[in-house]
Amino acid sequence: MGRKRKSGPRYANGNRKAPQKAYNKTKKGLRLRVNANKLRKELGLKVGDSRDAAHYKGSSTKGRPMSRSKNRSRRDSLKIRRKG
């Protein structure tokens, strides 16, 4: 027998909706969302714009506009690494 497959609605990026909604309510999720929305506002990016707000490496508050496809393909390179 194989693993049981999960079902349920997903967002366009593949995240399942129920766990993502719960994560967005946590302190960390809320902080990320607030910073992302603040940066979009500072850069003047409207809903439906062809560009994303791309954060500078290691920063959650500063960034630049970048095309969606380029920004979303470089997701792994931007993760903030913990010192340890």
N, CA, C and O atoms as CSV, one atom per row, in Angstrom:
chain,resi,resn,atom,element,x,y,z
A,1,MET,N,N,0.822,-1.187,0.000
A,1,MET,CA,C,0.000,0.000,0.000
A,1,MET,C,C,0.865,1.250,0.000
A,1,MET,O,O,1.853,1.347,0.728
A,2,GLY,N,N,0.476,2.185,-0.820
A,2,GLY,CA,C,1.201,3.444,-0.873
A,2,GLY,C,C,0.703,4.427,0.168
A,2,GLY,O,O,-0.191,4.133,0.961
A,3,ARG,N,N,1.302,5.587,0.140
A,3,ARG,CA,C,0.881,6.641,1.068
A,3,ARG,C,C,-0.492,7.171,0.683
A,3,ARG,O,O,-0.876,7.158,-0.486
A,4,LYS,N,N,-1.217,7.634,1.683
A,4,LYS,CA,C,-2.511,8.240,1.428
A,4,LYS,C,C,-2.284,9.629,0.838
A,4,LYS,O,O,-1.515,10.424,1.380
A,5,ARG,N,N,-2.949,9.912,-0.258
A,5,ARG,CA,C,-2.781,11.208,-0.916
A,5,ARG,C,C,-3.650,12.255,-0.250
A,5,ARG,O,O,-4.791,11.993,0.130
A,6,LYS,N,N,-3.090,13.439,-0.115
A,6,LYS,CA,C,-3.847,14.543,0.478
A,6,LYS,C,C,-4.763,15.139,-0.580
A,6,LYS,O,O,-4.437,15.167,-1.767
A,7,SER,N,N,-5.879,15.598,-0.138
A,7,SER,CA,C,-6.783,16.259,-1.079
A,7,SER,C,C,-7.171,17.611,-0.498
A,7,SER,O,O,-6.896,17.907,0.665
A,8,GLY,N,N,-7.794,18.396,-1.300
A,8,GLY,CA,C,-8.246,19.699,-0.853
A,8,GLY,C,C,-7.778,20.785,-1.790
A,8,GLY,O,O,-6.910,20.562,-2.634
A,9,PRO,N,N,-8.356,21.964,-1.638
A,9,PRO,CA,C,-8.029,23.069,-2.537
A,9,PRO,C,C,-6.596,23.564,-2.329
A,9,PRO,O,O,-6.040,23.487,-1.233
A,10,ARG,N,N,-6.022,24.076,-3.418
A,10,ARG,CA,C,-4.655,24.605,-3.401
A,10,ARG,C,C,-4.639,26.013,-3.973
A,10,ARG,O,O,-5.510,26.403,-4.751
A,11,TYR,N,N,-3.620,26.765,-3.565
A,11,TYR,CA,C,-3.351,28.056,-4.196
A,11,TYR,C,C,-2.560,27.799,-5.475
A,11,TYR,O,O,-2.121,26.674,-5.716
A,12,ALA,N,N,-2.376,28.823,-6.290
A,12,ALA,CA,C,-1.680,28.685,-7.567
A,12,ALA,C,C,-0.241,28.215,-7.382
A,12,ALA,O,O,0.299,27.544,-8.262
A,13,ASN,N,N,0.405,28.556,-6.236
A,13,ASN,CA,C,1.787,28.151,-6.027
A,13,ASN,C,C,1.909,26.728,-5.479
A,13,ASN,O,O,3.018,26.262,-5.220
A,14,GLY,N,N,0.783,26.034,-5.298
A,14,GLY,CA,C,0.820,24.644,-4.856
A,14,GLY,C,C,0.566,24.462,-3.373
A,14,GLY,O,O,0.376,23.331,-2.927
A,15,ASN,N,N,0.556,25.534,-2.592
A,15,ASN,CA,C,0.292,25.408,-1.158
A,15,ASN,C,C,-1.164,25.037,-0.936
A,15,ASN,O,O,-2.051,25.514,-1.644
A,16,ARG,N,N,-1.401,24.192,0.039
A,16,ARG,CA,C,-2.776,23.851,0.394
A,16,ARG,C,C,-3.367,25.002,1.199
A,16,ARG,O,O,-2.676,25.625,2.005
A,17,LYS,N,N,-4.631,25.275,0.978
A,17,LYS,CA,C,-5.249,26.473,1.553
A,17,LYS,C,C,-5.370,26.443,3.066
A,17,LYS,O,O,-5.039,27.432,3.719
A,18,ALA,N,N,-5.833,25.344,3.645
A,18,ALA,CA,C,-6.070,25.306,5.092
A,18,ALA,C,C,-4.773,25.523,5.890
A,18,ALA,O,O,-4.753,26.378,6.776
A,19,PRO,N,N,-3.687,24.776,5.607
A,19,PRO,CA,C,-2.457,25.018,6.370
A,19,PRO,C,C,-1.865,26.411,6.130
A,19,PRO,O,O,-1.289,27.006,7.040
A,20,GLN,N,N,-2.009,26.932,4.899
A,20,GLN,CA,C,-1.463,28.255,4.590
A,20,GLN,C,C,-2.211,29.328,5.373
A,20,GLN,O,O,-1.592,30.268,5.872
A,21,LYS,N,N,-3.525,29.204,5.489
A,21,LYS,CA,C,-4.313,30.173,6.252
A,21,LYS,C,C,-3.901,30.162,7.721
A,21,LYS,O,O,-3.790,31.212,8.353
A,22,ALA,N,N,-3.674,28.957,8.258
A,22,ALA,CA,C,-3.254,28.836,9.657
A,22,ALA,C,C,-1.873,29.457,9.850
A,22,ALA,O,O,-1.637,30.141,10.846
A,23,TYR,N,N,-0.953,29.224,8.902
A,23,TYR,CA,C,0.409,29.779,8.988
A,23,TYR,C,C,0.374,31.303,8.939
A,23,TYR,O,O,1.110,31.966,9.669
A,24,ASN,N,N,-0.475,31.854,8.085
A,24,ASN,CA,C,-0.552,33.306,7.936
A,24,ASN,C,C,-1.040,33.997,9.204
A,24,ASN,O,O,-0.858,35.206,9.348
A,25,LYS,N,N,-1.654,33.264,10.122
A,25,LYS,CA,C,-2.143,33.843,11.375
A,25,LYS,C,C,-1.090,33.793,12.482
A,25,LYS,O,O,-1.258,34.440,13.516
A,26,THR,N,N,-0.004,33.034,12.285
A,26,THR,CA,C,1.036,32.957,13.302
A,26,THR,C,C,1.828,34.268,13.306
A,26,THR,O,O,1.717,35.066,12.375
A,27,LYS,N,N,2.625,34.488,14.354
A,27,LYS,CA,C,3.425,35.718,14.440
A,27,LYS,C,C,4.344,35.868,13.239
A,27,LYS,O,O,4.407,36.935,12.628
A,28,LYS,N,N,5.057,34.802,12.902
A,28,LYS,CA,C,6.015,34.856,11.790
A,28,LYS,C,C,5.295,35.077,10.464
A,28,LYS,O,O,5.714,35.912,9.663
A,29,GLY,N,N,4.216,34.335,10.227
A,29,GLY,CA,C,3.471,34.471,8.982
A,29,GLY,C,C,2.877,35.849,8.819
A,29,GLY,O,O,2.890,36.415,7.726
A,30,LEU,N,N,2.353,36.394,9.910
A,30,LEU,CA,C,1.763,37.724,9.878
A,30,LEU,C,C,2.833,38.771,9.572
A,30,LEU,O,O,2.608,39.683,8.776
A,31,ARG,N,N,4.007,38.634,10.212
A,31,ARG,CA,C,5.099,39.584,9.988
A,31,ARG,C,C,5.549,39.557,8.527
A,31,ARG,O,O,5.780,40.610,7.933
A,32,LEU,N,N,5.675,38.366,7.944
A,32,LEU,CA,C,6.087,38.244,6.544
A,32,LEU,C,C,5.070,38.903,5.616
A,32,LEU,O,O,5.433,39.623,4.686
A,33,ARG,N,N,3.799,38.647,5.882
A,33,ARG,CA,C,2.735,39.196,5.057
A,33,ARG,C,C,2.694,40.712,5.140
A,33,ARG,O,O,2.547,41.386,4.120
A,34,VAL,N,N,2.822,41.255,6.346
A,34,VAL,CA,C,2.795,42.709,6.541
A,34,VAL,C,C,3.968,43.367,5.813
A,34,VAL,O,O,3.791,44.379,5.134
A,35,ASN,N,N,5.170,42.792,5.955
A,35,ASN,CA,C,6.345,43.357,5.285
A,35,ASN,C,C,6.216,43.289,3.768
A,35,ASN,O,O,6.609,44.222,3.067
A,36,ALA,N,N,5.668,42.189,3.259
A,36,ALA,CA,C,5.498,42.046,1.816
A,36,ALA,C,C,4.514,43.086,1.282
A,36,ALA,O,O,4.760,43.707,0.247
A,37,ASN,N,N,3.413,43.271,1.983
A,37,ASN,CA,C,2.412,44.253,1.548
A,37,ASN,C,C,2.952,45.670,1.628
A,37,ASN,O,O,2.665,46.495,0.761
A,38,LYS,N,N,3.739,45.959,2.672
A,38,LYS,CA,C,4.329,47.285,2.846
A,38,LYS,C,C,5.295,47.599,1.703
A,38,LYS,O,O,5.300,48.710,1.173
A,39,LEU,N,N,6.114,46.607,1.329
A,39,LEU,CA,C,7.072,46.815,0.237
A,39,LEU,C,C,6.345,47.031,-1.083
A,39,LEU,O,O,6.738,47.898,-1.864
A,40,ARG,N,N,5.293,46.261,-1.349
A,40,ARG,CA,C,4.515,46.448,-2.587
A,40,ARG,C,C,3.975,47.878,-2.655
A,40,ARG,O,O,3.978,48.508,-3.713
A,41,LYS,N,N,3.516,48.373,-1.515
A,41,LYS,CA,C,2.957,49.729,-1.482
A,41,LYS,C,C,4.052,50.769,-1.744
A,41,LYS,O,O,3.841,51.714,-2.503
A,42,GLU,N,N,5.222,50.594,-1.116
A,42,GLU,CA,C,6.339,51.531,-1.313
A,42,GLU,C,C,6.794,51.560,-2.770
A,42,GLU,O,O,7.157,52.616,-3.290
A,43,LEU,N,N,6.774,50.386,-3.436
A,43,LEU,CA,C,7.235,50.300,-4.821
A,43,LEU,C,C,6.148,50.709,-5.814
A,43,LEU,O,O,6.413,50.825,-7.011
A,44,GLY,N,N,4.935,50.926,-5.328
A,44,GLY,CA,C,3.846,51.348,-6.201
A,44,GLY,C,C,3.323,50.245,-7.096
A,44,GLY,O,O,2.852,50.516,-8.201
A,45,LEU,N,N,3.399,48.996,-6.635
A,45,LEU,CA,C,2.920,47.867,-7.428
A,45,LEU,C,C,1.451,47.607,-7.115
A,45,LEU,O,O,1.088,47.379,-5.961
A,46,LYS,N,N,0.620,47.640,-8.129
A,46,LYS,CA,C,-0.817,47.458,-7.956
A,46,LYS,C,C,-1.179,45.980,-8.120
A,46,LYS,O,O,-0.374,45.188,-8.610
A,47,VAL,N,N,-2.386,45.618,-7.710
A,47,VAL,CA,C,-2.891,44.259,-7.906
A,47,VAL,C,C,-2.995,44.017,-9.413
A,47,VAL,O,O,-3.522,44.857,-10.142
A,48,GLY,N,N,-2.498,42.884,-9.874
A,48,GLY,CA,C,-2.536,42.566,-11.298
A,48,GLY,C,C,-1.332,43.080,-12.067
A,48,GLY,O,O,-1.254,42.891,-13.281
A,49,ASP,N,N,-0.390,43.728,-11.387
A,49,ASP,CA,C,0.831,44.211,-12.037
A,49,ASP,C,C,1.649,43.015,-12.498
A,49,ASP,O,O,1.621,41.962,-11.861
A,50,SER,N,N,2.367,43.167,-13.584
A,50,SER,CA,C,3.158,42.048,-14.114
A,50,SER,C,C,4.456,41.857,-13.345
A,50,SER,O,O,5.234,40.957,-13.661
A,51,ARG,N,N,4.701,42.695,-12.337
A,51,ARG,CA,C,5.937,42.598,-11.562
A,51,ARG,C,C,5.653,42.229,-10.112
A,51,ARG,O,O,4.570,42.487,-9.589
A,52,ASP,N,N,6.642,41.624,-9.478
A,52,ASP,CA,C,6.592,41.290,-8.055
A,52,ASP,C,C,7.522,42.225,-7.301
A,52,ASP,O,O,8.380,42.878,-7.894
A,53,ALA,N,N,7.344,42.281,-5.997
A,53,ALA,CA,C,8.272,43.007,-5.137
A,53,ALA,C,C,9.362,42.012,-4.738
A,53,ALA,O,O,9.119,41.121,-3.923
A,54,ALA,N,N,10.537,42.155,-5.295
A,54,ALA,CA,C,11.648,41.240,-5.015
A,54,ALA,C,C,12.483,41.817,-3.886
A,54,ALA,O,O,13.008,42.925,-3.991
A,55,HIS,N,N,12.602,41.060,-2.811
A,55,HIS,CA,C,13.379,41.523,-1.655
A,55,HIS,C,C,14.868,41.335,-1.912
A,55,HIS,O,O,15.280,40.368,-2.553
A,56,TYR,N,N,15.670,42.267,-1.408
A,56,TYR,CA,C,17.118,42.096,-1.475
A,56,TYR,C,C,17.512,40.959,-0.552
A,56,TYR,O,O,16.822,40.694,0.432
A,57,LYS,N,N,18.605,40.288,-0.855
A,57,LYS,CA,C,19.029,39.124,-0.084
A,57,LYS,C,C,19.207,39.482,1.396
A,57,LYS,O,O,19.920,40.426,1.736
A,58,GLY,N,N,18.549,38.714,2.264
A,58,GLY,CA,C,18.659,38.921,3.698
A,58,GLY,C,C,17.776,40.024,4.252
A,58,GLY,O,O,17.802,40.283,5.455
A,59,SER,N,N,17.000,40.678,3.407
A,59,SER,CA,C,16.166,41.782,3.873
A,59,SER,C,C,14.691,41.423,3.741
A,59,SER,O,O,14.281,40.782,2.774
A,60,SER,N,N,13.900,41.843,4.726
A,60,SER,CA,C,12.460,41.623,4.616
A,60,SER,C,C,11.729,42.947,4.430
A,60,SER,O,O,10.501,42.972,4.344
A,61,THR,N,N,12.482,44.052,4.368
A,61,THR,CA,C,11.840,45.360,4.269
A,61,THR,C,C,12.250,46.165,3.042
A,61,THR,O,O,11.569,47.136,2.711
A,62,LYS,N,N,13.325,45.810,2.357
A,62,LYS,CA,C,13.780,46.575,1.194
A,62,LYS,C,C,13.819,45.677,-0.031
A,62,LYS,O,O,14.063,44.475,0.072
A,63,GLY,N,N,13.574,46.276,-1.196
A,63,GLY,CA,C,13.584,45.482,-2.406
A,63,GLY,C,C,13.421,46.330,-3.638
A,63,GLY,O,O,13.587,47.549,-3.608
A,64,ARG,N,N,13.089,45.653,-4.734
A,64,ARG,CA,C,12.952,46.301,-6.031
A,64,ARG,C,C,11.880,45.563,-6.831
A,64,ARG,O,O,11.607,44.396,-6.552
A,65,PRO,N,N,11.269,46.218,-7.816
A,65,PRO,CA,C,10.307,45.508,-8.662
A,65,PRO,C,C,11.049,44.554,-9.597
A,65,PRO,O,O,12.126,44.883,-10.095
A,66,MET,N,N,10.484,43.390,-9.833
A,66,MET,CA,C,11.102,42.397,-10.716
A,66,MET,C,C,9.982,41.594,-11.371
A,66,MET,O,O,8.921,41.412,-10.774
A,67,SER,N,N,10.207,41.117,-12.582
A,67,SER,CA,C,9.170,40.327,-13.249
A,67,SER,C,C,8.851,39.090,-12.427
A,67,SER,O,O,9.732,38.517,-11.785
A,68,ARG,N,N,7.598,38.683,-12.449
A,68,ARG,CA,C,7.141,37.556,-11.628
A,68,ARG,C,C,7.947,36.294,-11.889
A,68,ARG,O,O,8.377,35.620,-10.952
A,69,SER,N,N,8.153,35.976,-13.161
A,69,SER,CA,C,8.812,34.708,-13.492
A,69,SER,C,C,10.242,34.654,-12.972
A,69,SER,O,O,10.678,33.614,-12.479
A,70,LYS,N,N,10.976,35.755,-13.074
A,70,LYS,CA,C,12.351,35.785,-12.577
A,70,LYS,C,C,12.377,35.690,-11.054
A,70,LYS,O,O,13.183,34.954,-10.485
A,71,ASN,N,N,11.481,36.446,-10.394
A,71,ASN,CA,C,11.462,36.477,-8.940
A,71,ASN,C,C,11.097,35.120,-8.354
A,71,ASN,O,O,11.713,34.684,-7.382
A,72,ARG,N,N,10.121,34.457,-8.920
A,72,ARG,CA,C,9.649,33.190,-8.361
A,72,ARG,C,C,10.576,32.034,-8.684
A,72,ARG,O,O,10.519,30.998,-8.021
A,73,SER,N,N,11.425,32.184,-9.683
A,73,SER,CA,C,12.366,31.104,-10.011
A,73,SER,C,C,13.599,31.157,-9.124
A,73,SER,O,O,14.342,30.177,-9.061
A,74,ARG,N,N,13.840,32.268,-8.437
A,74,ARG,CA,C,15.041,32.388,-7.603
A,74,ARG,C,C,14.713,32.259,-6.122
A,74,ARG,O,O,15.428,32.798,-5.278
A,75,ARG,N,N,13.639,31.550,-5.803
A,75,ARG,CA,C,13.164,31.393,-4.425
A,75,ARG,C,C,14.216,30.795,-3.497
A,75,ARG,O,O,14.398,31.298,-2.388
A,76,ASP,N,N,14.917,29.735,-3.912
A,76,ASP,CA,C,15.877,29.065,-3.036
A,76,ASP,C,C,17.084,29.925,-2.697
A,76,ASP,O,O,17.639,29.814,-1.604
A,77,SER,N,N,17.492,30.776,-3.618
A,77,SER,CA,C,18.697,31.563,-3.386
A,77,SER,C,C,18.478,32.686,-2.371
A,77,SER,O,O,19.443,33.270,-1.880
A,78,LEU,N,N,17.226,32.990,-2.055
A,78,LEU,CA,C,16.949,34.116,-1.172
A,78,LEU,C,C,16.675,33.717,0.280
A,78,LEU,O,O,16.536,34.585,1.142
A,79,LYS,N,N,16.598,32.427,0.554
A,79,LYS,CA,C,16.297,32.017,1.906
A,79,LYS,C,C,17.356,32.531,2.866
A,79,LYS,O,O,18.551,32.444,2.587
A,80,ILE,N,N,16.923,33.056,3.976
A,80,ILE,CA,C,17.862,33.571,4.977
A,80,ILE,C,C,18.384,32.398,5.764
A,80,ILE,O,O,17.615,31.636,6.351
A,81,ARG,N,N,19.688,32.252,5.778
A,81,ARG,CA,C,20.297,31.115,6.461
A,81,ARG,C,C,20.610,31.481,7.907
A,81,ARG,O,O,21.066,32.586,8.200
A,82,ARG,N,N,20.361,30.550,8.784
A,82,ARG,CA,C,20.666,30.773,10.198
A,82,ARG,C,C,22.130,30.497,10.470
A,82,ARG,O,O,22.728,29.586,9.897
A,83,LYS,N,N,22.692,31.298,11.351
A,83,LYS,CA,C,24.081,31.059,11.751
A,83,LYS,C,C,24.088,29.931,12.749
A,83,LYS,O,O,23.274,29.915,13.672
A,84,GLY,N,N,24.999,28.980,12.582
A,84,GLY,CA,C,24.988,27.895,13.537
A,84,GLY,C,C,26.082,26.916,13.398
A,84,GLY,O,O,26.154,25.957,14.167
